[in-house]
Amino acid sequence: MGVQIDPQEVEFSAIRAQGPGGQNVNKVSCAVHARFDIGASSLPDHVKERLLATRDSRITADGVVVLKAQQSRSLEANKEDALRRLQELVDQASVVQAVRRPTKPTRGSQRRRLDSKTRSGQVKALRGKVRE
């Protein structure tokens, strides 16, 4: 983990959770919306560019990451879950993929491939009708 997110840069708002839960769901706001502005953050520029370039439905057109956490019944646990998921998103953007350089097959591997094709062709030729 090279780049850490500052929790002060994440704006949390408590909302009501969805789904079953009876009366508790209707009266307690324990789900969390976490909003993280990529442009105003202290992340390095190359990580910001990669985050904005990713095609993720959680990133708005304004460059704000919006995460909804509602797994737990605890507000604090949902905040930690949202921070963890945001950190995973930033970690994925901070990894630089190695540039793939196309290579040609070696002459030996080409010869081995053709030899095996010839051998299998000979085996198949022996499967024909027997002629005298």
DSSP file (Angstrom, degrees, kcal/mol; ACC not computed):
  #  RESIDUE AA STRUCTURE BP1 BP2  ACC     N-H-->O    O-->H-N    N-H-->O    O-->H-N    TCO  KAPPA ALPHA  PHI   PSI    X-CA   Y-CA   Z-CA
    1    1 A M              0   0    0      0, 0.0     3,-0.1     0, 0.0    90,-0.0   0.000 360.0 360.0 360.0 102.3    0.0    0.0    0.0
    2    2 A G        +     0   0    0      1,-0.2     2,-0.5    89,-0.1    89,-0.1   0.905 360.0  48.7 -86.6 -44.2    1.9    3.0   -1.3
    3    3 A V        -     0   0    0     84,-0.1     2,-0.3    87,-0.1    -1,-0.2  -0.872  69.6-161.6-106.7 122.8   -0.8    5.8   -1.2
    4    4 A Q        -     0   0    0     -2,-0.5     2,-0.4    -3,-0.1    83,-0.0  -0.797  15.9-128.3-102.7 144.6   -2.9    6.3    1.9
    5    5 A I        -     0   0    0     -2,-0.3    82,-0.1    78,-0.1     5,-0.0  -0.746  18.2-129.7 -89.5 135.5   -6.2    8.1    2.0
    6    6 A D    >   -     0   0    0     -2,-0.4     3,-2.0     1,-0.1     4,-0.3  -0.767  10.6-146.3 -82.9 119.4   -6.5   10.9    4.6
    7    7 A P  G >  S+     0   0    0      0, 0.0     3,-1.0     0, 0.0    -1,-0.1   0.729  96.1  67.3 -60.3 -20.5   -9.9   10.2    6.4
    8    8 A Q  G 3  S+     0   0    0      1,-0.2    -2,-0.0     3,-0.1    -3,-0.0   0.747  94.5  58.0 -69.5 -22.2  -10.3   14.0    6.8
    9    9 A E  G <  S+     0   0    0     -3,-2.0    28,-0.6     2,-0.1     2,-0.5   0.544  91.1  85.1 -84.7  -6.7  -10.7   14.3    3.0
   10   10 A V  E <   -A   36   0A   0     -3,-1.0     2,-0.6    -4,-0.3    26,-0.2  -0.836  69.6-148.8-100.3 129.8  -13.7   11.9    3.0
   11   11 A E  E     -A   35   0A   0     24,-2.9    24,-2.8    -2,-0.5     2,-0.4  -0.868  14.5-162.8-100.7 121.0  -17.1   13.3    3.7
   12   12 A F  E     -A   34   0A   0     -2,-0.6     2,-0.4    22,-0.2    22,-0.2  -0.816  10.0-177.9-104.1 141.3  -19.5   11.0    5.5
   13   13 A S  E     -A   33   0A   0     20,-1.8    20,-2.6    -2,-0.4     2,-0.4  -0.989  23.9-130.3-137.2 131.8  -23.2   11.4    5.7
   14   14 A A  E     +A   32   0A   0     -2,-0.4     2,-0.3    18,-0.2    18,-0.2  -0.626  33.4 171.5 -82.1 132.9  -25.5    9.0    7.6
   15   15 A I  E     -A   31   0A   0     16,-2.6    16,-1.7    -2,-0.4     2,-0.3  -0.847  39.4 -87.7-132.1 168.9  -28.5    7.7    5.7
   16   16 A R        -     0   0    0     -2,-0.3    13,-0.2    13,-0.2    10,-0.1  -0.626  45.7-121.7 -80.7 137.5  -31.2    5.1    6.3
   17   17 A A        -     0   0    0     11,-0.6     2,-0.2    -2,-0.3    -1,-0.1  -0.351  22.1-129.7 -75.8 157.7  -30.3    1.6    5.2
   18   18 A Q        +     0   0    0     -2,-0.1    -1,-0.1    52,-0.0     8,-0.0  -0.508  60.1  40.2 -98.3 171.3  -32.3   -0.3    2.6
   19   19 A G  S    S-     0   0    0     -2,-0.2     3,-0.1     2,-0.0     6,-0.0  -0.252  95.5 -20.1  90.3-173.6  -33.7   -3.8    2.8
   20   20 A P  S    S+     0   0    0      0, 0.0    -2,-0.0     0, 0.0     0, 0.0  -0.225  72.2 113.9 -69.6 159.0  -35.3   -5.9    5.5
   21   21 A G    >   -     0   0    0      3,-0.0     3,-0.9     4,-0.0     4,-0.3   0.253  60.1-137.3 158.0  -5.9  -34.8   -5.1    9.2
   22   22 A G  T >> S-     0   0    0      1,-0.2     4,-1.2     2,-0.2     3,-0.5  -0.339  71.4  -9.2  69.9-142.4  -38.2   -4.1   10.4
   23   23 A Q  H 3> S+     0   0    0      1,-0.2     4,-1.2     2,-0.2    -1,-0.2   0.809 129.5  63.5 -64.7 -32.0  -38.7   -1.1   12.7
   24   24 A N  H <> S+     0   0    0     -3,-0.9     4,-1.9     1,-0.2     3,-0.4   0.896 101.6  50.6 -62.7 -40.4  -35.0   -0.7   13.3
   25   25 A V  H <4 S+     0   0    0     -3,-0.5    -1,-0.2    -4,-0.3    -8,-0.2   0.877 108.8  53.0 -64.1 -37.0  -34.3    0.1    9.6
   26   26 A N  H  < S+     0   0    0     -4,-1.2    -1,-0.2     1,-0.2    -2,-0.2   0.735 119.9  29.4 -73.4 -22.3  -37.1    2.7    9.5
   27   27 A K  H  < S+     0   0    0     -4,-1.2     2,-0.5    -3,-0.4    -2,-0.2   0.618 106.0  71.2-115.5 -14.3  -35.9    4.7   12.5
   28   28 A V     <  -     0   0    0     -4,-1.9     2,-1.1    -5,-0.2   -11,-0.6  -0.903  60.1-152.6-113.0 130.2  -32.1    4.4   12.6
   29   29 A S        +     0   0    0     -2,-0.5   -13,-0.2   -13,-0.2    -4,-0.1  -0.775  42.9 138.0 -97.8  91.1  -29.7    6.0   10.1
   30   30 A C        +     0   0    0     -2,-1.1    48,-0.2    -5,-0.1   -14,-0.2   0.523  38.5  94.6-115.3  -7.8  -26.7    3.6   10.2
   31   31 A A  E     -A   15   0A   0    -16,-1.7   -16,-2.6    -3,-0.2     2,-0.4  -0.487  64.9-141.7 -79.3 159.4  -25.8    3.3    6.5
   32   32 A V  E     -AB  14  69A   0     37,-2.6    37,-2.7   -18,-0.2     2,-0.6  -0.973  15.1-157.3-130.5 134.8  -23.1    5.7    5.3
   33   33 A H  E     -AB  13  68A   0    -20,-2.6   -20,-1.8    -2,-0.4     2,-0.5  -0.963  19.2-162.9-101.4 120.4  -22.5    7.6    2.0
   34   34 A A  E     -AB  12  67A   0     33,-3.1    33,-2.5    -2,-0.6     2,-0.5  -0.925   3.8-167.7-106.1 124.5  -18.8    8.4    1.7
   35   35 A R  E     -AB  11  66A   0    -24,-2.8   -24,-2.9    -2,-0.5     2,-0.5  -0.953   5.6-177.7-115.6 127.8  -17.9   11.1   -0.8
   36   36 A F  E     -AB  10  65A   0     29,-2.3    29,-3.0    -2,-0.5     2,-0.7  -0.965  18.0-146.8-130.1 113.8  -14.3   11.6   -1.8
   37   37 A D  E     - B   0  64A   0    -28,-0.6     4,-0.4    -2,-0.5    27,-0.2  -0.704   8.9-165.7 -82.7 114.0  -13.4   14.4   -4.2
   38   38 A I  S >  S+     0   0    0     25,-2.6     3,-1.0    -2,-0.7     5,-0.3   0.916  84.6  51.2 -68.3 -43.2  -10.5   13.1   -6.3
   39   39 A G  T 3  S+     0   0    0     24,-0.6    -1,-0.2     1,-0.2    25,-0.1   0.856 113.9  42.9 -64.8 -36.1   -9.5   16.6   -7.7
   40   40 A A  T 3  S+     0   0    0    -31,-0.1    -1,-0.2     2,-0.0    -2,-0.2   0.404  96.1 104.4 -90.8   2.7   -9.3   18.2   -4.2
   41   41 A S  S <  S-     0   0    0     -3,-1.0    -3,-0.1    -4,-0.4     7,-0.0  -0.245  79.2-119.1 -82.4 171.7   -7.5   15.3   -2.6
   42   42 A S        +     0   0    0    -36,-0.1    -1,-0.1    -2,-0.0     3,-0.1   0.136  69.6 128.2 -95.4  18.9   -3.9   15.1   -1.6
   43   43 A L  S    S-     0   0    0     -5,-0.3   -38,-0.0     1,-0.1     5,-0.0  -0.388  71.1 -92.4 -71.1 152.5   -3.3   12.0   -3.8
   44   44 A P     >  -     0   0    0      0, 0.0     4,-2.2     0, 0.0     3,-0.4  -0.288  36.6-113.8 -61.6 153.7   -0.4   12.2   -6.3
   45   45 A D  H  > S+     0   0    0      1,-0.2     4,-2.6     2,-0.2     5,-0.2   0.864 113.9  54.5 -61.3 -38.8   -1.3   13.5   -9.7
   46   46 A H  H  > S+     0   0    0      1,-0.2     4,-1.8     2,-0.2    -1,-0.2   0.856 109.7  47.6 -67.2 -32.0   -0.6   10.2  -11.5
   47   47 A V  H  > S+     0   0    0     -3,-0.4     4,-2.5     2,-0.2    -1,-0.2   0.892 110.8  52.0 -72.8 -39.3   -3.0    8.3   -9.2
   48   48 A K  H  X S+     0   0    0     -4,-2.2     4,-2.5     2,-0.2    -2,-0.2   0.930 109.7  49.4 -59.6 -45.2   -5.7   11.1   -9.6
   49   49 A E  H  X S+     0   0    0     -4,-2.6     4,-1.6     1,-0.2    -1,-0.2   0.913 112.4  47.2 -61.7 -43.4   -5.4   10.7  -13.4
   50   50 A R  H  X S+     0   0    0     -4,-1.8     4,-1.2     2,-0.2    -1,-0.2   0.893 111.7  50.8 -66.7 -38.7   -5.8    6.9  -13.3
   51   51 A L  H  < S+     0   0    0     -4,-2.5     3,-0.5     1,-0.2    -2,-0.2   0.925 112.2  46.4 -63.8 -43.7   -8.7    7.2  -10.9
   52   52 A L  H  < S+     0   0    0     -4,-2.5    -1,-0.2     1,-0.2    -2,-0.2   0.791 110.9  54.0 -69.4 -26.4  -10.5    9.6  -13.2
   53   53 A A  H  < S+     0   0    0     -4,-1.6    -1,-0.2    -5,-0.2    -2,-0.2   0.697  86.0 100.4 -81.3 -19.1   -9.7    7.5  -16.2
   54   54 A T  S  < S-     0   0    0     -4,-1.2     2,-1.3    -3,-0.5     5,-0.1  -0.422  76.2-129.8 -69.7 141.9  -11.3    4.3  -14.7
   55   55 A R        +     0   0    0     -2,-0.1     2,-0.4     3,-0.0    -1,-0.1  -0.711  51.7 147.3 -92.7  87.0  -14.7    3.5  -16.0
   56   56 A D    >   -     0   0    0     -2,-1.3     3,-1.6    -5,-0.2    -2,-0.0  -0.982  49.3-142.9-126.6 132.5  -16.4    3.0  -12.6
   57   57 A S  T 3  S+     0   0    0     -2,-0.4    -1,-0.1     1,-0.3    -2,-0.0   0.679  99.5  66.4 -69.7 -14.9  -20.0    3.8  -11.9
   58   58 A R  T 3  S+     0   0    0      7,-0.1     8,-2.7     2,-0.1     2,-0.6   0.605  87.6  78.5 -80.7 -10.4  -19.1    5.0   -8.4
   59   59 A I  B <  S-C   65   0A   0     -3,-1.6     6,-0.2     6,-0.2    -3,-0.1  -0.885  76.6-145.6-102.3 122.0  -17.1    7.9   -9.8
   60   60 A T    >   -     0   0    0      4,-2.6     3,-1.5    -2,-0.6    -4,-0.1  -0.206  28.9-102.4 -78.9 172.9  -19.3   10.8  -10.9
   61   61 A A  T 3  S+     0   0    0      1,-0.3    -1,-0.1     2,-0.1    -2,-0.0   0.763 122.0  60.2 -66.2 -25.0  -18.6   13.1  -13.9
   62   62 A D  T 3  S-     0   0    0      2,-0.1    -1,-0.3     1,-0.0   -23,-0.2   0.503 122.3-105.2 -80.3  -3.9  -17.3   15.8  -11.4
   63   63 A G  S <  S+     0   0    0     -3,-1.5   -25,-2.6     1,-0.3   -24,-0.6   0.823  74.7 138.4  83.5  33.8  -14.6   13.4  -10.2
   64   64 A V  E     -B   37   0A   0    -27,-0.2    -4,-2.6   -26,-0.1     2,-0.5  -0.955  46.6-142.1-114.5 127.0  -16.2   12.5   -6.9
   65   65 A V  E     -BC  36  59A   0    -29,-3.0   -29,-2.3    -2,-0.5     2,-0.5  -0.770  17.6-166.8 -86.0 125.9  -16.2    8.9   -5.6
   66   66 A V  E     +B   35   0A   0     -8,-2.7     2,-0.4    -2,-0.5   -31,-0.2  -0.965   8.0 179.3-118.2 117.4  -19.5    8.0   -3.9
   67   67 A L  E     -B   34   0A   0    -33,-2.5   -33,-3.1    -2,-0.5     2,-0.5  -0.941  14.8-154.4-118.3 139.4  -19.6    4.8   -1.9
   68   68 A K  E     -B   33   0A   0     -2,-0.4     2,-0.5   -35,-0.2   -35,-0.2  -0.962  10.9-172.9-114.2 124.4  -22.5    3.4    0.1
   69   69 A A  E     +B   32   0A   0    -37,-2.7   -37,-2.6    -2,-0.5     9,-0.1  -0.969  25.5 142.0-119.8 121.5  -21.8    1.2    3.0
   70   70 A Q        +     0   0    0     -2,-0.5    -1,-0.1   -39,-0.2   -39,-0.1   0.094  34.5 110.3-144.9  25.5  -24.7   -0.6    4.8
   71   71 A Q  S    S+     0   0    0      7,-0.1     2,-0.2     6,-0.1   -40,-0.1   0.902  74.9  51.2 -70.6 -40.6  -23.5   -4.0    5.7
   72   72 A S  S    S-     0   0    0      2,-0.2   -42,-0.0   -42,-0.1     6,-0.0  -0.501  74.5-132.8 -98.3 164.0  -23.3   -3.5    9.4
   73   73 A R  S    S+     0   0    0     -2,-0.2     2,-0.4   -42,-0.0    -1,-0.1   0.489  87.6  86.2 -88.0  -4.3  -25.9   -2.2   11.9
   74   74 A S  S  > S-     0   0    0      1,-0.1     4,-1.8     2,-0.0    -2,-0.2  -0.819  70.3-148.3-100.6 134.9  -23.1    0.0   13.3
   75   75 A L  H  > S+     0   0    0     -2,-0.4     4,-2.0     2,-0.2    -1,-0.1   0.908 100.6  50.4 -64.5 -42.8  -22.4    3.5   11.9
   76   76 A E  H  > S+     0   0    0      1,-0.2     4,-2.4     2,-0.2    -1,-0.2   0.902 108.9  51.0 -64.5 -41.5  -18.7    3.3   12.8
   77   77 A A  H  > S+     0   0    0      1,-0.2     4,-2.2     2,-0.2    -1,-0.2   0.887 110.0  50.2 -64.3 -37.5  -18.4   -0.2   11.2
   78   78 A N  H  X S+     0   0    0     -4,-1.8     4,-2.3   -48,-0.2    -1,-0.2   0.867 108.6  52.4 -68.2 -35.7  -20.0    1.1    8.0
   79   79 A K  H  X S+     0   0    0     -4,-2.0     4,-2.4     2,-0.2    -2,-0.2   0.924 110.6  47.6 -63.0 -43.7  -17.6    4.1    7.9
   80   80 A E  H  X S+     0   0    0     -4,-2.4     4,-2.5     1,-0.2    -2,-0.2   0.891 111.1  51.6 -64.4 -38.8  -14.6    1.7    8.3
   81   81 A D  H  X S+     0   0    0     -4,-2.2     4,-2.4     2,-0.2    -1,-0.2   0.914 110.4  48.1 -64.0 -42.7  -16.0   -0.5    5.5
   82   82 A A  H  X S+     0   0    0     -4,-2.3     4,-2.2     2,-0.2    -2,-0.2   0.908 112.5  48.7 -64.7 -41.6  -16.4    2.5    3.2
   83   83 A L  H  X S+     0   0    0     -4,-2.4     4,-2.5     2,-0.2    -2,-0.2   0.907 111.1  50.7 -63.8 -41.2  -12.9    3.7    3.9
   84   84 A R  H  X S+     0   0    0     -4,-2.5     4,-2.1     1,-0.2    -2,-0.2   0.920 111.8  46.8 -63.3 -44.0  -11.5    0.2    3.3
   85   85 A R  H  X S+     0   0    0     -4,-2.4     4,-1.8     2,-0.2    -1,-0.2   0.869 112.2  50.5 -67.0 -36.2  -13.3    0.0   -0.1
   86   86 A L  H  X S+     0   0    0     -4,-2.2     4,-2.2     2,-0.2    -2,-0.2   0.900 109.3  51.2 -66.4 -40.7  -12.1    3.5   -1.0
   87   87 A Q  H  X S+     0   0    0     -4,-2.5     4,-2.6     1,-0.2    -2,-0.2   0.887 108.1  52.5 -64.0 -38.7   -8.5    2.5   -0.1
   88   88 A E  H  X S+     0   0    0     -4,-2.1     4,-2.1     2,-0.2    -1,-0.2   0.895 108.4  51.1 -62.8 -39.5   -8.9   -0.6   -2.3
   89   89 A L  H  X S+     0   0    0     -4,-1.8     4,-1.5     2,-0.2    -2,-0.2   0.912 112.5  45.2 -63.7 -43.0  -10.0    1.6   -5.2
   90   90 A V  H  X S+     0   0    0     -4,-2.2     4,-1.6     2,-0.2    -2,-0.2   0.880 110.5  54.6 -68.5 -38.3   -7.0    3.9   -4.8
   91   91 A D  H  X S+     0   0    0     -4,-2.6     4,-0.8     1,-0.2    -2,-0.2   0.897 107.2  50.5 -63.1 -39.4   -4.6    0.9   -4.4
   92   92 A Q  H  < S+     0   0    0     -4,-2.1     3,-0.5     1,-0.2    -1,-0.2   0.881 111.7  48.2 -64.7 -37.2   -5.9   -0.5   -7.8
   93   93 A A  H  < S+     0   0    0     -4,-1.5    -1,-0.2     1,-0.2    -2,-0.2   0.763 106.5  57.3 -74.7 -24.2   -5.3    2.9   -9.4
   94   94 A S  H  < S+     0   0    0     -4,-1.6     2,-0.5    -5,-0.1    -1,-0.2   0.648  83.8  96.2 -83.6 -13.1   -1.8    3.3   -8.0
   95   95 A V     <  -     0   0    0     -4,-0.8     2,-0.6    -3,-0.5    -4,-0.0  -0.650  68.6-145.3 -79.8 126.0   -0.5    0.0   -9.5
   96   96 A V        -     0   0    0     -2,-0.5     2,-0.2     3,-0.0    -2,-0.1  -0.813  14.1-131.9 -93.9 122.7    1.3    0.6  -12.8
   97   97 A Q        -     0   0    0     -2,-0.6     2,-0.2     1,-0.1     3,-0.0  -0.505  24.6-112.6 -72.9 138.9    0.8   -2.2  -15.3
   98   98 A A        -     0   0    0     -2,-0.2     2,-0.4     1,-0.1    -1,-0.1  -0.484  34.2-109.4 -70.3 140.8    4.0   -3.4  -16.9
   99   99 A V        -     0   0    0     -2,-0.2     2,-0.5     1,-0.1    -1,-0.1  -0.575  30.9-134.4 -74.3 126.2    4.2   -2.6  -20.6
  100  100 A R        -     0   0    0     -2,-0.4    -1,-0.1    -3,-0.0    -3,-0.0  -0.707  16.0-161.8 -86.0 124.6    3.8   -5.8  -22.6
  101  101 A R        -     0   0    0     -2,-0.5     2,-0.1     0, 0.0    -2,-0.0  -0.923  21.6-125.0-105.0 120.5    6.3   -6.2  -25.4
  102  102 A P        -     0   0    0      0, 0.0     2,-0.3     0, 0.0    -2,-0.0  -0.389  28.5-160.7 -66.7 139.1    5.2   -8.7  -28.0
  103  103 A T        -     0   0    0     -2,-0.1     3,-0.0     3,-0.0     0, 0.0  -0.826  13.8-123.8-118.2 158.0    7.8  -11.4  -28.7
  104  104 A K        -     0   0    0     -2,-0.3     2,-0.1     1,-0.1     0, 0.0  -0.738  35.0-102.0 -97.0 149.3    8.3  -13.8  -31.6
  105  105 A P        -     0   0    0      0, 0.0    -1,-0.1     0, 0.0     5,-0.0  -0.420  43.3-107.6 -67.8 145.9    8.4  -17.6  -31.1
  106  106 A T     >  -     0   0    0      1,-0.1     4,-2.0    -2,-0.1     5,-0.2  -0.268  23.0-114.4 -70.7 160.9   11.9  -19.0  -31.1
  107  107 A R  H  > S+     0   0    0      1,-0.2     4,-2.4     2,-0.2     5,-0.2   0.878 116.9  53.8 -64.3 -36.6   13.0  -21.1  -34.1
  108  108 A G  H  > S+     0   0    0      2,-0.2     4,-2.5     1,-0.2    -1,-0.2   0.903 108.1  48.2 -64.9 -40.8   13.2  -24.2  -31.9
  109  109 A S  H  > S+     0   0    0      2,-0.2     4,-2.1     1,-0.2    -1,-0.2   0.867 111.3  51.1 -69.2 -34.3    9.6  -23.8  -30.6
  110  110 A Q  H  X S+     0   0    0     -4,-2.0     4,-2.3     2,-0.2    -2,-0.2   0.923 111.3  48.0 -64.9 -43.0    8.4  -23.3  -34.2
  111  111 A R  H  X S+     0   0    0     -4,-2.4     4,-2.5     1,-0.2    -2,-0.2   0.913 111.4  50.1 -64.1 -43.2   10.3  -26.5  -35.3
  112  112 A R  H  X S+     0   0    0     -4,-2.5     4,-2.2     1,-0.2    -1,-0.2   0.900 110.6  50.5 -62.3 -40.1    8.9  -28.5  -32.3
  113  113 A R  H  X S+     0   0    0     -4,-2.1     4,-1.9     1,-0.2    -2,-0.2   0.929 112.3  45.5 -63.5 -45.6    5.4  -27.3  -33.2
  114  114 A L  H  X S+     0   0    0     -4,-2.3     4,-2.3     1,-0.2    -2,-0.2   0.875 111.3  53.3 -67.4 -36.6    5.7  -28.3  -36.8
  115  115 A D  H  X S+     0   0    0     -4,-2.5     4,-2.6     1,-0.2    -1,-0.2   0.919 109.2  48.3 -63.3 -43.0    7.2  -31.7  -35.9
  116  116 A S  H  X S+     0   0    0     -4,-2.2     4,-2.4     1,-0.2    -1,-0.2   0.867 110.8  51.6 -67.3 -34.1    4.3  -32.5  -33.6
  117  117 A K  H  X S+     0   0    0     -4,-1.9     4,-2.1     2,-0.2    -1,-0.2   0.912 110.8  48.1 -65.9 -41.3    1.8  -31.5  -36.3
  118  118 A T  H  X S+     0   0    0     -4,-2.3     4,-2.2     2,-0.2    -2,-0.2   0.922 111.8  50.0 -63.9 -43.9    3.6  -33.8  -38.8
  119  119 A R  H  X S+     0   0    0     -4,-2.6     4,-2.1     1,-0.2    -2,-0.2   0.921 111.6  46.9 -62.2 -45.0    3.6  -36.7  -36.2
  120  120 A S  H  X S+     0   0    0     -4,-2.4     4,-2.0     1,-0.2    -1,-0.2   0.856 110.5  53.8 -68.3 -32.2   -0.1  -36.3  -35.5
  121  121 A G  H  X S+     0   0    0     -4,-2.1     4,-1.9     2,-0.2    -1,-0.2   0.888 108.2  49.8 -65.4 -38.9   -0.8  -36.1  -39.2
  122  122 A Q  H  X S+     0   0    0     -4,-2.2     4,-1.4     2,-0.2    -2,-0.2   0.898 109.5  51.4 -66.3 -40.0    1.0  -39.4  -39.8
  123  123 A V  H  < S+     0   0    0     -4,-2.1     4,-0.4     1,-0.2     3,-0.2   0.910 111.0  48.0 -62.7 -41.9   -0.9  -41.1  -37.0
  124  124 A K  H >< S+     0   0    0     -4,-2.0     3,-1.2     1,-0.2    -1,-0.2   0.854 106.2  57.7 -68.5 -33.5   -4.2  -39.9  -38.5
  125  125 A A  H >< S+     0   0    0     -4,-1.9     3,-1.2     1,-0.3    -1,-0.2   0.833 100.6  58.1 -65.2 -30.9   -3.1  -41.2  -41.9
  126  126 A L  T 3< S+     0   0    0     -4,-1.4    -1,-0.3     1,-0.2    -2,-0.2   0.617  91.8  71.4 -73.2 -11.5   -2.7  -44.7  -40.5
  127  127 A R  T <  S+     0   0    0     -3,-1.2    -1,-0.2    -4,-0.4    -2,-0.2   0.507  80.5 100.8 -82.0  -3.4   -6.3  -44.7  -39.4
  128  128 A G  S <  S-     0   0    0     -3,-1.2     2,-0.1     1,-0.2    -3,-0.0   0.022  87.7 -62.2 -73.6-175.5   -7.5  -45.0  -43.0
  129  129 A K        -     0   0    0      1,-0.1     2,-0.5     0, 0.0    -1,-0.2  -0.375  54.0-113.2 -67.8 145.7   -8.7  -48.1  -44.7
  130  130 A V        -     0   0    0     -3,-0.1     2,-0.4    -2,-0.1    -1,-0.1  -0.697  35.5-169.6 -82.9 127.4   -6.3  -51.0  -45.1
  131  131 A R              0   0    0     -2,-0.5     0, 0.0     1,-0.1     0, 0.0  -0.920 360.0 360.0-119.0 145.5   -5.3  -51.5  -48.8
  132  132 A E              0   0    0     -2,-0.4    -1,-0.1     0, 0.0    -2,-0.0   0.429 360.0 360.0-109.9 360.0   -3.4  -54.5  -50.1
